[in-house]
Amino acid sequence: MNRHPRMYMGNLAKSLLMVSLMLCSALAGCIFEDDGDGPAEEVLAVFNFSPNTNIKAGMTVSFDASDSMPNDGSLTYRWNFDVEGSTDIDATGQTATWSFDEAKTYEVMLEVSNGITTAEQTREVTVVPESAEPPTAEITQYADEEDCEDDSISESQRILVWICAYEKSMTDRSITETITINLDASGSTSGDDTSQYIPTDGYAWDLNLNEDKDNDGDSENDDDLVGETVEWNNVRPGEYEIGLTVTNDVGMSDHTTIKVHVSYAGYWKDFEMAGNTSGNTAELDFDALIHYNKDSGNTIARAQLELEYPKEDDDCFNTPGNNCRAELNIFAYNEEDEEASNTTSTDLESRDEGDCDAEQDCVHLSLFGYVFSDSDTAFGEGEWTMTIQNDRVNDFRVDRFVIRLYYK
C-alpha cells in the first residue's frame, strides 16, 4: 500500500469524528467540550434562609437557592440540613422548607450541579429552645450640649457631636481632626431577666452597614467592636449609621441602628494675607474633605465659610495709586478644581454679615448639600479647596477665617 502514514492517520481521525457525530445525533444529552470562544460559565452555590435569626426548635425555616449561578434553569439542587448528623439528601429543588427538632447549631449544605460541574455552600443555622425569649437592643442617644459657637443643641434620636478646632495654625490648613464616639448598649435587655443574660461578647457593633465583613450574607451584623460600652476612635467629620446586634446566652438576638452626626468647625485667627505685588492674585488654600454619598447615607447638609477682616489695616497709608480699602474674597473649588461658588458679587457696602463692627468686613459663603450631590449639575464630594484671594497690592490682616461642616 502506497498511502503516506500521516495521510492515513488524518483520514482515520476524520472517520472517527463522523462516527461520533452520527452517534450523538441519535443520543440525547451528548456533550462536546467547547475549546473555542471563552470559558464555561461558573457554577456557584448560594442560599439564604428565613427567618435567619431567633429560630426556635420546631419552627419552619424556608431555604432559597435562587441566587446560585447560573440562574438559567440548568442547575439541580440537593439539600442536607444536618451535615454532621447524616450524609443523606433531605430535599431537592431551588427552594425547600425544614424544621429542626433539637436546639443546637446545624451545618446546612447546598449542592448545585449543571451536569458537569458541582459547587457547594455550607452555612450554620442556630436553633434555640422553644422557650427562649429574644433580647432588646438599645443604643444610648446623646449630643453635645452646645456647638462650637456656644449655641445649645437639642437632640433626642441620634448621636450628635462637634469637633471644635479653635486654634488652627497657618501651617495646618487641612481638616484632619478626628473624635472618639462613646457607644453604650447598657439599656439593652436580655429578654427573660430571670433565666437569660447577655454575655460580654454578646454586643456586636457594626460600623459600616454597607459592608459584609464576615461574608455571612448580612451586611448589618459584623462585629467591628464588641462590648456593652465601647470607644469608636478616629472618627472624621461626617454622617454615619451604625448597628448594634445583641445576642443573649440562649442564642436569641435583636438588632437596632442609630445615626451618628459629626460636625466640624475650624478657626484660623489673626494672620496676614499677602498682597498682589507681582500682578498675580495672592491666594491661601484650605483643604476640606466633603462627604456626600446617598448610598451610604453620609451626606453633608451645609458647608459655611466665614471671613472677617478690618476694612483698612492700621499700617496702610493711602497714597496715589494705593487703595487701603481691603477687599478679600472666598472661592470654593471641588476635587476636579472646578469653581463652585465665590463671594465677589458681594459689594463692599454689603459686607456686614454676622457680628461685624463698624471697622470690619464679614464675608460669608454658604454651600448647601445639593452643591455636593451626585447629580449632573452638582460638583460632587471629595477633597475640596477653600481659597482666600486678595487682588489688591497691599497685604491685609485677617481677624479670622472659619470653615464649618454641618452633617445634620
C-alpha positions as CSV (number, residue, x, y, z in Angstrom):
1,M,0.0,0.0,0.0
2,N,1.5,3.3,-1.1
3,R,-0.5,5.6,1.2
4,H,1.6,8.1,3.3
5,P,1.4,7.3,7.1
6,R,0.4,10.9,8.0
7,M,-2.4,10.9,5.4
8,Y,-3.6,7.6,6.7
9,M,-3.8,8.9,10.3
10,G,-5.6,12.1,9.2
11,N,-8.3,10.1,7.3
12,L,-8.7,7.8,10.3
13,A,-9.4,10.8,12.6
14,K,-11.9,12.2,10.2
15,S,-13.7,8.8,10.1
16,L,-13.8,8.6,13.9
17,L,-15.3,12.1,14.1
18,M,-18.0,11.3,11.6
19,V,-18.9,8.1,13.6
20,S,-19.1,10.2,16.8
21,L,-21.4,12.8,15.2
22,M,-23.7,10.1,13.8
23,L,-24.0,8.5,17.3
24,C,-24.7,11.9,19.0
25,S,-27.4,12.7,16.6
26,A,-29.2,9.7,17.8
27,L,-28.5,10.0,21.5
28,A,-29.9,12.9,23.6
29,G,-27.6,14.7,26.1
30,C,-24.4,14.1,24.3
31,I,-21.9,16.9,25.2
32,F,-18.8,18.0,23.5
33,E,-16.2,20.2,25.2
34,D,-16.0,23.7,23.6
35,D,-12.4,24.7,23.1
36,G,-13.4,27.8,21.2
37,D,-14.5,31.3,22.2
38,G,-14.4,31.6,26.0
39,P,-14.5,29.9,29.4
40,A,-17.6,28.0,30.6
41,E,-20.0,29.8,32.9
42,E,-19.1,29.5,36.6
43,V,-21.2,27.3,38.8
44,L,-21.8,28.9,42.2
45,A,-23.9,27.7,45.1
46,V,-25.6,30.4,47.1
47,F,-28.5,30.1,49.5
48,N,-30.4,32.2,52.1
49,F,-32.9,31.2,54.7
50,S,-35.7,32.9,56.5
51,P,-36.0,33.5,59.4
52,N,-32.2,33.8,59.7
53,T,-32.2,34.6,63.4
54,N,-34.2,33.6,66.5
55,I,-35.1,30.2,65.1
56,K,-36.8,28.1,67.7
57,A,-36.9,24.3,67.8
58,G,-39.9,23.1,65.7
59,M,-40.1,26.3,63.7
60,T,-40.4,26.0,59.9
61,V,-37.5,27.6,58.0
62,S,-37.6,28.4,54.3
63,F,-34.4,28.0,52.2
64,D,-33.9,29.7,48.9
65,A,-31.1,29.0,46.4
66,S,-32.3,31.3,43.6
67,D,-29.0,33.4,43.8
68,S,-27.0,30.4,42.7
69,M,-25.3,30.7,39.3
70,P,-26.0,30.2,36.5
71,N,-29.7,31.1,37.0
72,D,-30.9,29.7,33.7
73,G,-32.7,26.5,34.7
74,S,-29.7,24.3,34.1
75,L,-28.9,23.6,37.8
76,T,-30.1,20.8,40.0
77,Y,-30.2,21.4,43.8
78,R,-29.6,19.0,46.7
79,W,-30.0,19.9,50.4
80,N,-28.6,18.4,53.5
81,F,-30.0,20.1,56.6
82,D,-27.6,18.4,59.1
83,V,-24.3,17.6,57.6
84,E,-22.8,16.2,60.9
85,G,-25.8,14.0,61.6
86,S,-26.2,12.4,58.2
87,T,-24.9,12.4,54.6
88,D,-28.4,11.8,53.2
89,I,-30.1,14.3,50.9
90,D,-33.0,15.8,52.7
91,A,-34.6,17.8,49.9
92,T,-34.2,18.8,46.3
93,G,-35.3,21.8,44.3
94,Q,-34.4,25.5,44.2
95,T,-36.4,26.2,47.4
96,A,-37.1,24.0,50.4
97,T,-38.5,24.1,53.9
98,W,-37.3,22.3,57.0
99,S,-37.9,22.3,60.7
100,F,-35.2,21.4,63.3
101,D,-36.4,19.5,66.3
102,E,-33.4,20.0,68.6
103,A,-31.8,23.2,69.9
104,K,-28.2,23.4,68.6
105,T,-26.2,24.8,65.7
106,Y,-26.6,22.8,62.4
107,E,-24.4,22.8,59.4
108,V,-26.7,23.1,56.3
109,M,-25.2,22.3,52.9
110,L,-26.5,23.1,49.4
111,E,-25.0,21.3,46.4
112,V,-25.7,22.5,42.9
113,S,-24.7,21.0,39.6
114,N,-25.1,21.7,35.9
115,G,-24.3,18.1,35.0
116,I,-20.6,18.8,34.5
117,T,-19.5,21.0,37.4
118,T,-20.7,20.8,41.0
119,A,-20.5,23.5,43.7
120,E,-21.3,23.6,47.4
121,Q,-22.1,26.1,50.1
122,T,-22.3,25.3,53.8
123,R,-23.8,27.7,56.4
124,E,-24.5,27.4,60.1
125,V,-28.1,27.6,61.4
126,T,-28.5,28.2,65.1
127,V,-31.7,26.8,66.7
128,V,-32.7,27.8,70.2
129,P,-35.0,26.2,72.7
130,E,-38.7,26.7,72.1
131,S,-39.0,28.6,75.5
132,A,-36.2,31.1,74.7
133,E,-37.1,34.8,74.6
134,P,-35.4,37.5,72.3
135,P,-33.4,40.3,73.9
136,T,-34.0,44.0,73.1
137,A,-31.1,46.0,71.6
138,E,-30.9,49.7,72.6
139,I,-28.2,52.3,71.9
140,T,-27.9,55.2,74.2
141,Q,-28.5,58.5,72.4
142,Y,-26.6,61.7,73.4
143,A,-25.5,65.0,72.0
144,D,-23.1,67.8,72.9
145,E,-24.7,70.5,75.0
146,E,-23.5,73.2,72.6
147,D,-22.0,73.6,69.2
148,C,-18.7,75.4,68.6
149,E,-20.4,78.8,68.8
150,D,-22.0,78.0,72.2
151,D,-25.4,77.6,70.7
152,S,-27.4,74.9,72.6
153,I,-28.2,71.6,70.9
154,S,-31.4,69.6,71.3
155,E,-31.3,66.0,70.1
156,S,-33.4,63.0,71.1
157,Q,-32.9,60.3,68.4
158,R,-29.3,60.4,67.3
159,I,-25.7,60.9,68.5
160,L,-24.6,64.4,67.6
161,V,-21.2,65.8,68.3
162,W,-18.9,68.7,67.2
163,I,-15.2,68.8,66.6
164,C,-14.2,72.3,67.5
165,A,-10.6,73.2,66.3
166,Y,-10.4,76.7,67.9
167,E,-6.7,77.4,67.3
168,K,-5.8,76.2,63.9
169,S,-2.2,77.0,62.7
170,M,-1.5,78.5,59.3
171,T,0.9,75.6,58.8
172,D,-2.1,73.3,59.1
173,R,-4.7,74.4,56.6
174,S,-6.4,71.0,56.3
175,I,-9.2,69.4,58.2
176,T,-7.5,66.4,59.8
177,E,-9.1,66.3,63.3
178,T,-11.0,63.2,64.5
179,I,-13.0,62.4,67.5
180,T,-13.8,59.4,69.7
181,I,-17.5,58.4,69.9
182,N,-18.6,56.6,73.0
183,L,-21.1,53.8,72.3
184,D,-23.3,52.5,75.1
185,A,-25.7,49.5,74.9
186,S,-26.3,49.2,78.7
187,G,-30.0,50.0,78.1
188,S,-30.4,46.6,76.3
189,T,-32.4,43.8,78.0
190,S,-31.8,40.0,77.9
191,G,-35.4,39.0,77.1
192,D,-36.1,36.9,80.2
193,D,-34.4,38.6,83.2
194,T,-35.0,35.6,85.4
195,S,-33.1,32.9,83.4
196,Q,-31.4,34.7,80.5
197,Y,-28.5,37.1,80.3
198,I,-26.3,38.9,77.7
199,P,-22.7,37.7,77.8
200,T,-19.8,40.2,77.5
201,D,-19.3,39.2,73.9
202,G,-23.0,39.4,73.1
203,Y,-22.8,43.0,72.0
204,A,-21.6,43.4,68.4
205,W,-21.2,46.9,66.9
206,D,-21.3,47.2,63.1
207,L,-19.7,50.5,62.0
208,N,-20.4,50.0,58.2
209,L,-23.8,48.7,57.3
210,N,-22.9,48.5,53.6
211,E,-20.0,46.1,54.1
212,D,-20.5,42.4,54.9
213,K,-17.1,41.8,56.6
214,D,-17.9,38.2,57.7
215,N,-19.4,37.2,54.4
216,D,-22.5,35.7,56.0
217,G,-25.0,37.4,53.7
218,D,-26.0,40.0,56.3
219,S,-24.2,43.4,56.0
220,E,-25.5,44.7,59.3
221,N,-24.3,42.2,61.9
222,D,-20.4,42.4,61.7
223,D,-18.5,42.8,64.9
224,D,-16.2,45.7,64.3
225,L,-16.4,46.4,68.0
226,V,-17.5,44.1,70.8
227,G,-18.7,45.0,74.3
228,E,-21.5,46.7,76.2
229,T,-19.7,50.0,76.2
230,V,-17.0,50.7,73.6
231,E,-15.0,53.6,72.1
232,W,-15.1,54.2,68.4
233,N,-11.8,56.0,67.7
234,N,-10.6,58.3,64.9
235,V,-14.0,59.3,63.6
236,R,-13.8,62.0,60.9
237,P,-16.5,64.7,60.3
238,G,-19.4,63.0,58.6
239,E,-22.8,61.4,58.9
240,Y,-22.8,57.7,59.8
241,E,-25.3,54.9,60.5
242,I,-24.1,52.1,62.8
243,G,-25.8,49.0,64.0
244,L,-25.9,47.0,67.3
245,T,-26.7,43.3,67.4
246,V,-27.3,41.9,70.9
247,T,-27.3,38.1,71.4
248,N,-28.3,36.5,74.7
249,D,-27.0,33.3,76.3
250,V,-29.5,31.1,74.5
251,G,-28.7,32.5,71.1
252,M,-31.6,34.8,70.6
253,S,-30.7,38.2,69.1
254,D,-32.1,41.7,68.3
255,H,-30.8,44.4,66.1
256,T,-31.0,48.2,66.1
257,T,-29.3,51.2,64.4
258,I,-28.6,54.8,65.1
259,K,-27.4,57.8,63.2
260,V,-24.1,59.5,64.2
261,H,-23.5,63.1,63.1
262,V,-20.0,64.5,63.5
263,S,-19.9,68.2,62.5
264,Y,-16.8,70.4,62.4
265,A,-15.6,74.0,62.9
266,G,-12.1,75.1,62.3
267,Y,-10.8,78.6,63.2
268,W,-7.8,80.3,61.8
269,K,-7.2,83.6,63.6
270,D,-5.1,86.8,63.2
271,F,-2.9,86.1,60.2
272,E,-1.6,88.1,57.2
273,M,-2.9,87.9,53.7
274,A,-0.2,88.7,51.2
275,G,-0.7,91.4,48.5
276,N,-0.8,91.3,44.8
277,T,2.7,92.6,44.2
278,S,3.6,90.6,41.1
279,G,0.5,91.0,39.0
280,N,-0.9,87.7,40.3
281,T,-3.7,87.3,42.7
282,A,-2.5,86.4,46.2
283,E,-4.1,83.2,47.5
284,L,-4.3,81.0,50.6
285,D,-5.7,77.5,50.2
286,F,-7.6,75.5,52.9
287,D,-8.5,71.8,52.3
288,A,-11.7,70.1,53.4
289,L,-12.8,66.5,52.8
290,I,-16.6,66.6,52.0
291,H,-18.8,63.5,52.1
292,Y,-22.0,63.2,50.0
293,N,-22.9,59.6,49.3
294,K,-26.6,58.8,49.2
295,D,-26.0,55.1,49.0
296,S,-24.1,55.1,52.4
297,G,-26.3,57.8,53.8
298,N,-23.3,60.0,54.5
299,T,-24.5,63.4,53.2
300,I,-23.5,66.9,54.3
301,A,-26.2,69.4,55.0
302,R,-24.1,72.6,54.5
303,A,-20.6,74.0,54.4
304,Q,-20.4,77.5,55.9
305,L,-17.3,79.7,55.2
306,E,-16.8,82.9,57.1
307,L,-14.1,85.6,56.6
308,E,-13.6,88.6,58.9
309,Y,-11.0,91.3,58.4
310,P,-10.5,95.1,59.0
311,K,-11.7,97.4,56.3
312,E,-8.3,99.1,56.5
313,D,-5.1,98.0,58.1
314,D,-3.6,100.3,60.7
315,D,-0.2,100.2,58.9
316,C,-1.6,101.1,55.5
317,F,-1.2,104.6,54.0
318,N,-3.4,105.9,51.3
319,T,-1.2,107.3,48.6
320,P,-1.8,107.9,44.9
321,G,-2.5,104.6,43.2
322,N,-2.6,102.8,46.6
323,N,-6.0,101.9,47.9
324,C,-6.1,100.9,51.6
325,R,-9.7,99.7,51.4
326,A,-9.4,95.9,51.8
327,E,-11.4,93.5,49.6
328,L,-10.8,89.8,50.3
329,N,-12.9,87.1,48.8
330,I,-13.6,83.4,49.3
331,F,-13.6,80.8,46.4
332,A,-14.7,77.2,46.6
333,Y,-13.3,74.5,44.3
334,N,-14.2,70.8,44.1
335,E,-11.8,67.9,43.7
336,E,-11.5,68.5,39.9
337,D,-10.6,72.1,40.6
338,E,-13.9,73.4,39.2
339,E,-15.1,76.6,40.8
340,A,-18.4,76.1,42.6
341,S,-19.0,79.5,44.1
342,N,-17.4,82.7,45.3
343,T,-18.2,86.0,47.2
344,T,-17.1,88.5,44.5
345,S,-20.7,89.6,43.9
346,T,-21.0,91.0,47.4
347,D,-20.1,94.7,47.1
348,L,-18.0,96.5,49.7
349,E,-21.0,98.3,51.2
350,S,-22.8,95.0,51.9
351,R,-20.0,93.2,53.7
352,D,-21.5,93.4,57.1
353,E,-22.9,90.0,57.8
354,G,-22.7,88.4,61.2
355,D,-21.3,90.2,64.2
356,C,-19.0,92.7,62.3
357,D,-18.3,96.0,63.9
358,A,-18.1,99.3,62.1
359,E,-14.4,98.8,61.3
360,Q,-14.8,95.2,59.9
361,D,-16.0,93.4,56.9
362,C,-17.6,90.0,57.2
363,V,-17.9,87.8,54.1
364,H,-19.9,84.5,54.2
365,L,-20.2,81.8,51.6
366,S,-22.8,79.0,52.1
367,L,-22.6,75.8,50.2
368,F,-25.7,73.7,50.7
369,G,-26.0,69.9,50.3
370,Y,-27.2,69.9,46.7
371,V,-23.9,71.5,45.6
372,F,-22.1,68.3,46.7
373,S,-24.7,65.8,45.4
374,D,-24.1,63.3,42.7
375,S,-26.4,65.0,40.2
376,D,-25.2,66.1,36.7
377,T,-25.4,69.8,37.7
378,A,-23.6,69.4,41.1
379,F,-19.9,69.4,41.9
380,G,-19.6,66.1,43.9
381,E,-17.9,65.0,47.1
382,G,-14.2,64.6,47.8
383,E,-11.3,66.9,48.6
384,W,-12.5,70.5,48.3
385,T,-10.3,73.6,48.4
386,M,-11.5,76.8,50.0
387,T,-9.4,79.7,48.9
388,I,-9.0,83.3,50.2
389,Q,-8.0,85.7,47.4
390,N,-6.5,89.2,47.5
391,D,-6.5,91.3,44.3
392,R,-5.1,94.4,46.0
393,V,-1.5,95.4,46.1
394,N,-1.4,95.8,49.9
395,D,-1.2,92.9,52.3
396,F,-4.0,92.8,54.8
397,R,-4.6,91.3,58.2
398,V,-7.3,88.7,58.7
399,D,-9.1,88.6,62.0
400,R,-10.4,85.1,61.5
401,F,-11.4,82.5,58.8
402,V,-13.9,79.7,59.8
403,I,-14.9,76.5,58.0
404,R,-18.0,74.8,59.3
405,L,-19.2,71.5,58.1
406,Y,-22.8,70.7,59.2
407,Y,-23.6,67.0,59.0
408,K,-27.1,67.4,60.2
